[in-house]
Amino acid sequence: MSPQLSIPVVVALIAFFIADSDNRVAFQIFQRTLTVGNRVHIEERLSKLGRKQEEDYENFRISQLAFIAIGILFSTITLLIGLVSWITYGLSLVVISFGVLLSRNAI
């Protein structure tokens, strides 16, 4: 990606998070992550693993979100520094999304 495009994108992302100083967007993302998917199925599978507390479910969702965020962050950084093209970036996002769908059924 050219510096004429990547620098404004990075500045805009930083400005967005600075403008969200109350963490409302981050809080909304966190809350929606905890309610995504079939909670009963996941709690059933977690109980088979010996994890029966509410905190265990929340930790599972947080770790799931962390893996997704790391994948997207890595893909975006490689795009911004010019290691991959837009097409490769788009395909990596599709693969990450497909991985999320598979992870819902994995546990």
FENUR-V498163 format. One record per residue. RES is the residue in three letters. D_FIRST is the distance of its C-alpha to the first C-alpha in whole Angstrom. Layout:
BEGIN
res=RES d_first=D_FIRST
res=RES d_first=D_FIRST
END
This chain:
BEGIN
res=MET d_first=0
res=SER d_first=4
res=PRO d_first=7
res=GLN d_first=8
res=LEU d_first=7
res=SER d_first=6
res=ILE d_first=10
res=PRO d_first=12
res=VAL d_first=11
res=VAL d_first=12
res=VAL d_first=15
res=ALA d_first=16
res=LEU d_first=16
res=ILE d_first=18
res=ALA d_first=20
res=PHE d_first=21
res=PHE d_first=22
res=ILE d_first=24
res=ALA d_first=26
res=ASP d_first=27
res=SER d_first=29
res=ASP d_first=32
res=ASN d_first=29
res=ARG d_first=30
res=VAL d_first=27
res=ALA d_first=27
res=PHE d_first=31
res=GLN d_first=31
res=ILE d_first=28
res=PHE d_first=30
res=GLN d_first=33
res=ARG d_first=32
res=THR d_first=31
res=LEU d_first=34
res=THR d_first=36
res=VAL d_first=34
res=GLY d_first=35
res=ASN d_first=39
res=ARG d_first=40
res=VAL d_first=43
res=HIS d_first=42
res=ILE d_first=40
res=GLU d_first=43
res=GLU d_first=45
res=ARG d_first=43
res=LEU d_first=42
res=SER d_first=46
res=LYS d_first=47
res=LEU d_first=45
res=GLY d_first=47
res=ARG d_first=45
res=LYS d_first=47
res=GLN d_first=46
res=GLU d_first=43
res=GLU d_first=41
res=ASP d_first=41
res=TYR d_first=39
res=GLU d_first=37
res=ASN d_first=36
res=PHE d_first=35
res=ARG d_first=33
res=ILE d_first=31
res=SER d_first=30
res=GLN d_first=29
res=LEU d_first=27
res=ALA d_first=26
res=PHE d_first=25
res=ILE d_first=23
res=ALA d_first=21
res=ILE d_first=20
res=GLY d_first=19
res=ILE d_first=16
res=LEU d_first=15
res=PHE d_first=15
res=SER d_first=13
res=THR d_first=10
res=ILE d_first=10
res=THR d_first=9
res=LEU d_first=6
res=LEU d_first=5
res=ILE d_first=6
res=GLY d_first=5
res=LEU d_first=8
res=VAL d_first=8
res=SER d_first=7
res=TRP d_first=8
res=ILE d_first=12
res=THR d_first=12
res=TYR d_first=11
res=GLY d_first=14
res=LEU d_first=16
res=SER d_first=16
res=LEU d_first=17
res=VAL d_first=20
res=VAL d_first=21
res=ILE d_first=21
res=SER d_first=23
res=PHE d_first=25
res=GLY d_first=26
res=VAL d_first=27
res=LEU d_first=29
res=LEU d_first=31
res=SER d_first=31
res=ARG d_first=33
res=ASN d_first=36
res=ALA d_first=35
res=ILE d_first=37
END
